[in-house]
Amino acid sequence: MNTTARVAAAYARIAGAGRPEIWISLRDEADALAEAARVQARLDAGEDLPLAGTVFAAKDNIDVAGLPTTAGCPSFAYEPDRDATAVARLRAAGAICLGKTNLDQFATGLVGTRSPYGAVRAAADPERISGGSSSGSAVAVALGIADFALGTDTAGSGRVPAALNGIVGVKASLGLVPVDGVVPACPSYDCLTVFAPDLAAATAAMRIMTGPSDRDPASRAWPADLPLAAPPAARAAVPVNANLARLDPELRPLWDAALDRFAAAGVELAPVDVQPLLDAALLLYEGALVAERYAAFGAHIDAWPADADPTVAEIVKGAGKFTAADLVTDQQRLRAARTRAAGLLSGFDALLLPTAPLHPSIGEVQADPIAVNAAMGTYTNFVNLLDMAAVAIPAGTAGTKGFGVSVITPAFHDQVALDLAARAQDVTAPLLAPAATALVVFGAHLTGMPLNHQLTDLGARFDGEVATAPAYRMHELDTAPPKPLVVRTEHGASLPGERWLLSPAALGAFLTALPAPMTLGGVELDDGTWTTGFVASEPAGADITHKGGWRAHRAG
């Protein structure tokens, strides 16, 4: 579908959805179509626009030039003169913004009902909550209006609505997506997130948004040693039964079935008492860290009390009982909690948790707004506090109650979380990190061969089978285990191999460990491109080129 047709289809779906509470401001259709035409012209001129033909929605605490930013509070509204960096990157890649979506006021809540613009109802059941605070964004995706949508996440707002509406939510490591142009909630722990129908769409958008920005001093670059894949024999921690006390009994079978899918996909599961993580989560709202929310927007609530959601106001004004010394004390507690978490999860590649323990009705939230909201964050509140990444995937429904599972990893192990989530869904996750070095291997490092673990231990990612140009010969070295030596020559053949992707640090470590006479150098592939691979300048050992590759040779 071309760009203008996709925009027209989105507006037709908006008109037919009957869900006005999704939106706080909707872009004029003619304006969106005009931008789509410009994107189409750029495509026709040969530009590479990876998100062309997609439309997205942005939570209304994220700046989009030409639309007001309200953060769910009318008196707070302002007109930004530029896009948030993340939005600008998406639009530069060809995506078209449809409008700004409803949210729990000032991004304070996990229910989607704390808004003067109306409670956002779940996509599948209008009597149930959508989850918040990124409520409108999640429902816009779940109803098929947007191809993806932007949320924010401090306590779980980019994950809980995904679980309740049967979609994917990706919360990258803190700082990977710049948050300039985003109204702060708790500045130390805020991040910008993506909702999408599937992992591929979510990853495509997230990949475009990541990378540091001069406009956000807290933004971070991918480290040189990041893993680019989950290990083949991955291990995941799962909570013991005592940690699941808040899980709705109707949702428990869905949790058990989800764990079965991970196990069937080859993920080793081991029970761990994660209560220390759940205890750390209490610091976000019940400790002095709530002072960050008051610093972000408390003065506005004091000045405009009539515009404040009563529950949001109660939470934020509660910060007044804490002193600066209390805040320092809780920050120290949080540092200690991070150390405990690292020890607790040592030896595991990920932690699996229910994304939310229940899916209440709107009436249940209205009857007890603070307690129900607190329960919603049981398994999410600690993630940003402890500097972790998370991917939320749907895990079925119990009647009209939505349920999901989160794959949680240490900071910068985002790809590991994506890969494990993909295994449970029997799909392949795309690569999130934009920078990776390709390495071609021909022998003992091939998949299933004795030294392949040297790649996977470094977080390398399989990127497909390849073949060289017909200019190489293969020799067998007398080593343990046996290895081939590949040499470029005038009278060569095309040799089969595999391409793997490594982080820069992993490639350096790999090169350092290579024994002579093997080294890394340029290898010409059969499509005329060049890449890095195992080569040697001089032949050594028996010539086995005629065998047609290392696998064929070893097979006899």
Secondary structure, 3 states (H helix, E strand, C coil): CCHHHHHHHHHHHHHHHCCHHHEEEECCHHHHHHHHHHHHHHHHCCCCCCCCCCEEEEECCECCCCCCECCCCHHHCECCCCCCHHHHHHHHCCCEEEEEECCCHHHCCCCCCCCCCCCCECCCCCCEECCCCCHHHHHHHHCCCCCEEEEEECCCCCCHHHHHHCCEEEECCCCCCCCCCECCCCCCCCEEEEEECCHHHHHHHHHHHCCCECCECCCCCCCCCCCCCCCCCCEEEEECHHHHCCCCCCCHHHHHHHHHHHHHCCCEEEEECCHHHHHHHCHHHHCHHHHHHHHHHHHHHHHCHHHCCHHHHHHHHHHHHCCHHHHHHHHHHHHHHHHHHHHHCCCCCEEEEECCCCCCEHHHHHHCHHHHHHHHCCCCCHHHHCCEEEEEEEEEEECCEEEEEEEEEECCCHHHHHHHHHHHHCCCCCCCCCCCEEEEECCCCCCCCCCCHHHHCCCCEEEEEEEECCCEEEEEECCCCCEEEEEECCCCECCEEEEEEECHHHHHHHHHCCCCCCEEEEEEECCCCEEEEEEECCCCCEECHHHCCHHHHHCC
